[in-house]
Amino acid sequence: MNAALIWPRSGPFLRLSGARLKGALIAGAGRVLARREELNRINVFPVPDGDTGTNLAFTMMAVLKTARGMRGADAGAVLARVAREAIDGARGNSGAILAQFFQGLAEALGRQREVDAHELADATSGAARAARACLAEPREGTMLSVIGDFASEMRVQVEAGVADLGELFRRALARARQSLANTPNQLPVLRAAGVVDAGAAGFVDFLEGVQDFIERGRGALRVVPEARDAADRGHDEVHLEAVESASSFRYCTECVLSGSDLDLARVRAALAVLALDSLVVAGGRERVRVHAHIDQPNRLFEALSGLGAVTARKADDMQAQARLRAAPFQRVRVVCDSAGDVPPSEAERLGITIVPVRLNFGEDDYLDRITMAPRELYRRLRAGGVHPRTSQPPPGDFRRAYELALSHCEQVASIDLSSKLSGTCQAAQTAARESGADRIRVLDTLNASAGQGLVAMAAAEAAQAGADLAGVIARAQDAMTRTRTFALIRDLRYGVRGGRLPAFAEKLARWFGLTVLIADKHGLVRPFSALRGRHRLIERFATTVARRVPAHQACRAVVGHCDASDDGARLAGALREALPALGKVFVVEVGPAIGCHAGPGSLVVGVQWQ
């Protein structure tokens, strides 16, 4: 870091250059990253989901990477680039508001090379207005109040004749701290929990990082994040029993809308007909970040699709997050991608966090079971047209899941789809390295669908029993040796359309009246047998499966169906007859990881023995 990043500490400092602005942004972002666990702990508004610190960390990581990567830019250019990347990287309500604050600063400063006190105060006032305008229902006692008070104090001080930027910032920061302390008096939910607003606290943390840079120059850039504010971890617990969720909706939903001439008012109008709350529309003419709480995320994405390209879609289950936060503490939590068909009741009982696989119909992107239900998938498959493609969750989806879990436990075991079938496991490993590899282990199950789900259940049971990370992974690896997955494929044309099977295979099966059976083998799924004719097909499939399970071994099973619930129930009964030692049987609807290629009517069985 060169000497240009040393803030003047003697004599008046009258103009802010791009180099010093970058240093201030880096220091501010670093402070927020260091404080994310504390911000998660005090997060109770608008919902007590414990992820404000994580969301702000994602937003600030985008700011940090951008500022570090720029060379020789003017102040206006720095903010323009930072604002753009912040809009793309923003997460959650608070992250979107903060990104819009940067966007407002950038728009006010334009391409100015350096900034004086008057210009900075004007830009900050404009940014405060922009941040407030991005919310459909702004509330006092939140980040908006602190941003507004910070900007107002800057204006007061400039009008009083303060021209030194260091003194101006110091006085405005003092006002922001007072405003933060007042947030419990403005929001009863904060007063009931005995905390200040988490988003507002994150904004003040950012300002304090900037102040640290003002006082110490580049020394503020060498702070080790993990060492910051260690004493804060001894604070009393938040009184969550006094807190009720302010949102009645299930999914915290976000996306980025891209275009050439976007209008924020038009974006809001397109969403006005939807049932939602916590709406934030942040950005500029080319990129807009949209955040909302809604029960049907796909309706939000569809409403925006007529205005531009909708990317970076996400929808986090706030109800699952609330259950995780309220659950008893355990050392290890399990994360699994949705290709593993974990029965929903078991995912809830065992506290398994599910990361949705992506599904693409042409240019339309969907989240497995969130913005596309399995039944809708199979309806579209039967209708023909564009054949869907599955893709692994991006590393960012895994990072969010890991960060959320790690805010409520010590370590994470990620139990993922076979690396020989998908890049899902690799995406999880990338996210683990970025989120703290010492606290996360990613396990390649070499399995899929029902079998992968059973391995994840075994891992979660070990975690719930108190095992450490090594013990959880060992239990999962042992379960892998005792778990098999089988599938009955009624119609091979879906595998042909998806490129997984040659066309002649489908023709041969049709000519000879064959129903192909596949099974997991060394991380792949391969045909291993075929049944001729349709008479008692399900019962014969159950018998075939039973012959491949160790005799008289106690076992459990997951039966998956591709939009064939009656056949799934019939198969569960047939397995009970074929496997006398069979215990619990779960019947689930198979997701797209197998369903896209197996097609409607197919059946999957995962068996795990003791």
HUBELKA-V521455 format. One record per helix or strand of 3 or more residues. SS is the DSSP state (helix for helix, strand for strand). FROM is the first residue (numbers start at 1). LEN is the number of residues. If there is no record, write none. Layout:
ss=SS from=FROM len=LEN
ss=SS from=FROM len=LEN
This chain:
ss=helix from=3 len=3
ss=helix from=18 len=17
ss=helix from=36 len=6
ss=helix from=52 len=18
ss=helix from=75 len=15
ss=helix from=92 len=18
ss=helix from=117 len=17
ss=helix from=143 len=17
ss=helix from=165 len=22
ss=helix from=188 len=6
ss=helix from=198 len=25
ss=helix from=225 len=3
ss=helix from=230 len=5
ss=helix from=240 len=3
ss=strand from=251 len=8
ss=helix from=264 len=8
ss=strand from=276 len=8
ss=strand from=287 len=8
ss=helix from=297 len=9
ss=strand from=309 len=9
ss=helix from=318 len=9
ss=strand from=332 len=6
ss=helix from=344 len=7
ss=strand from=353 len=3
ss=strand from=358 len=4
ss=strand from=364 len=5
ss=helix from=374 len=10
ss=strand from=389 len=3
ss=helix from=395 len=12
ss=strand from=411 len=6
ss=helix from=424 len=16
ss=strand from=440 len=5
ss=helix from=449 len=16
ss=helix from=469 len=12
ss=strand from=483 len=7
ss=helix from=493 len=5
ss=helix from=503 len=10
ss=strand from=514 len=8
ss=strand from=524 len=9
ss=helix from=537 len=10
ss=strand from=555 len=7
ss=helix from=565 len=14
ss=strand from=582 len=8
ss=helix from=592 len=7
ss=strand from=603 len=7
